[in-house]
Amino acid sequence: MATHSRQLFHACFILISILIGSLLDQLKQSYANVIRGLYIDIALFSLLPLSFFVTVISLPVRHNLEGSTQSGQPKDTVALL
């Protein structure tokens, strides 16, 4: 009888270990997705100041390239030879 209860205990222990292992694997996968999403969010938010800086710097350059003055004539004209 003692060997039967010992075998039953080992079988239950193995089943519980398998269940805990599968639950831990599912938690690890879901946390990996959450962490991956956080890394993507951090990367995108770190690009926001850079894009703002590029936009602010490019505004005067864009205005100079368009070259409109109050008379409607371009500021910078290139003489064609």
C-alpha positions, 0 to 999 in steps of 0.5 A: 500500500505504501508503494501505491501511495508513493506512486500516486504522490509521484504522479501527482507531483509530476502533473503539478510540475507540468501544470506549473511549468506550462503556466510559467511558460505562458506568463513568460510569453505574455510578459515578453510581449508586454516588454517588447511593446514597452521597448517599441513605445520607448523607442517611438517616444524617444524619436518624438523630440528628434522629429520635433527638433528636425521640424523646427530646424527645417521650417526656416530652411523650407521658408528660404527655399520657397523664397517668397518675398512680399512682392511675390518675386523669389528671393534667390534667383539663379542666373542661367548662362 
